[in-house]
Structures are given as C-alpha cells and as structure tokens.
C-alpha cells in the first residue's frame, strides 16, 4: 500500500459524495429542514484548508455566509465573536478525535449552538458529541498526509452550503453536473501530472525552497499544496496570493527556489508578467498550472465551479512523486516523539 493508492481512490470517494448530496434528505433530514444564517467551520491543517476553499466557493455561489476558524483561534476568541443562535457550527476532524476541535465543540454546545461533525470516524468522540454527524466518505485513509480527506471535505462543505442555501434542486443541478465532469477528468489530470513530473521533477527537487502562488479560489488551495510540500517531501515551502507575492516576499527569493503558480484564469495577464519576472530575474524553475499568456501546464479544466479539485489532484500526485524521489518514507512521521511533548488527539 502506497500513498498514491489513496490519491487514486479520490474519484470513487467523490462520486459517493455526489450520490448522497443529490438527495440530502436521506443524509440528515432534520439538519436540512432548518434555516441557518451562517456557517462556521472549525478545523486544523488539511481540514482548515478545505474549509478555506469552501468559504471562497460559497461566497461566490451560495447565499449562506461562511467563515473558517483554526481551533486555537476559535477557543481564545470565542466570547468576542458575534455568533447567532441561528448559526451552524461545523467541526471537521477526519480521525474524529482532534483534541482542540472536540473541546471547541463542547464549548459551542454549552452555549446552545447547533453543532455538526464532519468525520470519517462516526463512532469517535466528536461524532457522538455533536448534534448531527455526517460521513466524510473517505473510508479509512491509511496515511496521515491527507489527500482523500482534503478533496472529500472541500466537496462536502461546498455541497452542504449549496443545499442549505437553496431548496430548489433545479437550482443546484448545474453544480452536480460540473462535479461529475471533474471526477471524469481526474484520470487525465494524473497523466498530465505524470508527464510534467517526468520532465521536471528532478530539476525542481534539487531546489531547497518551494513557493506556491495562487489567485482566486486557487489561493486557498495553495495553502494546502504548501502543506503537502512541507510535510511529505519535506521542503521549506510558503504560499502567497498572486498580487501579494510582489509586495515584499519577492525580496527573499533566490535561484535555489522553485515556483508553482496556480492560475484560475481570472488574471492571466498578471500571471504571465509575474512568471516572466521570476524566470528572468530569479529562477527558471517556475511552472504555471492553468491558463496564462505565457507557456503553462494547461489542465483544460472541464468545469467552472469545482476546477480546484482538478488542480488539487495535479498537485497531490506531484507532491507524492517528489516525496518518493526524495526517498521519504510516508508511513512514518519525521518526529515520532512529538506526542511526548504535546498531543493533538484525545
């Protein structure tokens, strides 16, 4: 069993999610009968990053406001937020026993707020303590470096927000059609990633630093790709929004840095200019993933709503292949003794 096998399972997992959310009443009828003013998503690491993508998506596509909190931030600022009794609090923990997420869930319940757990462990303490619980549809993801979890969580949160926003199924049908198209395209994305890595993987890995730049909804995605580079390869890595990368961060870049620019297509001229600046002045180890006025890896994403899942797929595969080329054992954490200092789980 290798981590790449988990990435290969993502299309099947996403298809399972769509089959359920096309008829959400069978999922949790009482949850969808209520009217919520706002969604609050609480999670760590990959769960938090998936929440950020969903927040961006729902801001554009749904009529329910959404915000995202890190558990520590939520805990220490809880009494300062202007929460409403009509809000829905979503606690995301793939393993189902993240210590601080669990404590925050209890904090919200003590105030009488409606709580929902999103997890793959339906018998875990977070699932059993929440008012409602929905499956992440990851099965049991064997590796702690989450790939299935990211894709499933982000899609579920988007679909959840759409279903809570619109009672008319006809209104959200185009989103399901697009999501199905994305799933059908993921095998082709894997081949594109393999072709790119065969030509460029060793050259990029030779650099000591990675930088991930994104625009639009691909900026929050860049944070997850950055995390995968950090924890899997591992490489010193950072992520930036497209415009902000030229407002100071560029001063720290050198020719021992490689660059991944994620282009949503909303600002191709700027993508082209920034990539040209980097290639000319800093390093020729720069790749654009998506539309650009300059040469790029054109994924030809086949949808207009969930294309971030296609870009994520490309990045998940190359992160794995980078780790493999770097002879990283992904079955083992690098600092296995961290729990003797501080524990993340119950």
Secondary structure by P-SEA (a helix, b strand, c coil): ccaaaaaaaaaaaaaaaaaaaacccccccccccccccbbbbbbcaaaaaaaaaaaaaaaccccbbbbbbcaaaaaaacccccccccbbbbbbbcccccaaaaaaaaaaaaaccbbbbbcccccccccccccbbbbcccccccccccaaaaaaaaaaaaaaaaaacccccccaaaaaaaaaaaaaaaaaaaaaaaaaaaacccccccccbbbbbbcccaaaaaaaaaaaaaccccccccccccccccccccccccccbbbbbbbccccaaaaaaaaaaaacccccccccccccccccccccccccccaaaaaaaaaaaaaaaaaaaacccccccccccccccccccc
